[in-house]
Amino acid sequence: MTPPPVADGVRDPNARMRLPEPVRRERDSRPIGRAALLLLGLTLLITAGCSPLYVLRAGAAQAQLLHARTPIPEVIQDPATDPASRDKLLFAWEARRFGVETLGLDAGEAYTSLVQLESDTLAMVLSAARRDRLEAVTWWFPIVGRVPYRGYFSTSRALREQERLEEEGYDTYLRPTAAFSTLGWFADPLPSILLRLGTVGLVDTILHEISHAHLFLPGRGRFNESFSNFVGGAGAVAFFCGRDGGGLDTVLCGRARDRWSDALDFSRFLDALVEETQDLYAAPGLTAEEVIDRKEQLFSEARTRFRNEVQPSLRSASYEAFLARPLNNATLLSWMLYYHRLPDFQAFLDEHGGDLPAAVRAITEQAPQASDPFDVLPVEEQSADGSAVSQRTPAPERLPDPPGFRGML
């Protein structure tokens, strides 16, 4: 649902927004190079023992998206485009320009076009984990390495794979997604379903997705997604609170700041829950059945604590999806993938005087050189009065990236 227009004396959110220039409708200018890369990827997958059928299906679905895209400036300037969609697309275009020109993100040609989808779901994402420990099932792909999830353009195939994993004794989590990134290998279009998001959510999502093409460390899924969540959340604050036509006194600036504050609080809650869960699994003398029973009790108490203590303090987002389905190891790890140590990313930003482009640049330079990319961040701790303080001390033992437990492709 499109939110009501900003009114009540607040500055016009479209004030002084730069209109995109008309563009010639061109497809990928390097079709031969792209085809060669695709063939190379297929060869790598086959020689690695992965299923070429899965790759062909995913490749066909991606090809359909690329073929159906239309340059965003064309859609904006098309008289048939409804005003609400045009306003969202203007924000989308401006957000992408902000990411590239202000934050210094290398976005390639991603999100310069729009693809109309018939379904309200772009793809399904499946995750799985051991039931008696926080250990994710991972899948290996060329270039990106191991990742703790697998995407499906077919819901029925995703459900069959979920059923197979559950029969083998794994916790699973299957969820829809509205966006994804090919890490700059292709000019990812903006899926039309993203236009249903609120304005702040749309800008956050675009900055999140284009940051993947800018910095992506193979086999470091938790860092990659948390970094992109930081760029999206803190980037939306910088965008709405500092842009022409925006400012600290605007409604959208306030919404962006509240949204990012809620993400930090949710991250703190998840980090604490993961630490409790790890302590349980490390407790000596417990049988597997006792571990699982105590896990269920721990998760039930965590859901109650979230509902009674965390949710009432949230300003913008309710994170109702966290309570919408039973909590298990797969769902916990999936949430953790995106919300690991976000307050430490904020502390890193504070160390750089709130200069987001400088913070992004520093992380981009330092993270690839670190044995653990999270080591570049300070660690948030609680002071004696309960307030949060950040220190440059060694990070406590946190959940490592998946150790390489291989899923069958």
HELIX and SHEET records of a PDB file:
HELIX    1   1 PRO A   31  THR A   47  1                                  17    
HELIX    2   2 PRO A   52  HIS A   67  1                                  16    
HELIX    3   3 ILE A   72  GLN A   77  1                                   6    
HELIX    4   4 PRO A   83  GLU A  101  1                                  19    
HELIX    5   5 THR A  155  GLU A  167  1                                  13    
HELIX    6   6 SER A  192  ARG A  196  5                                   5    
HELIX    7   7 THR A  199  HIS A  214  1                                  16    
HELIX    8   8 GLY A  221  GLY A  242  1                                  22    
HELIX    9   9 VAL A  251  ALA A  282  1                                  32    
HELIX   10  10 ALA A  288  ARG A  305  1                                  18    
HELIX   11  11 PHE A  306  VAL A  310  3                                   5    
HELIX   12  12 GLN A  311  SER A  313  5                                   3    
HELIX   13  13 GLU A  320  PHE A  322  5                                   3    
HELIX   14  14 ASN A  329  TYR A  339  1                                  11    
HELIX   15  15 LEU A  342  GLU A  351  1                                  10    
HELIX   16  16 LEU A  356  GLN A  366  1                                  11    
HELIX   17  17 ALA A  367  GLN A  369  5                                   3    
HELIX   18  18 PRO A  373  VAL A  376  5                                   4    
SHEET    1   A 3 THR A  70  PRO A  71  0                                        
SHEET    2   A 3 SER A 113  VAL A 115 -1                                        
SHEET    3   A 3 LEU A 190  PRO A 191  1                                        
SHEET    1   B 3 ARG A 150  TYR A 152  0                                        
SHEET    2   B 3 ALA A 123  ALA A 129 -1                                        
SHEET    3   B 3 ASP A 171  THR A 177 -1                                        
SHEET    1   C 2 TRP A 139  PHE A 141  0                                        
SHEET    2   C 2 GLY A 145  VAL A 147 -1                                        
SHEET    1   D 2 VAL A 379  GLN A 382  0                                        
SHEET    2   D 2 ALA A 388  GLN A 391 -1                                        
END                                                                             
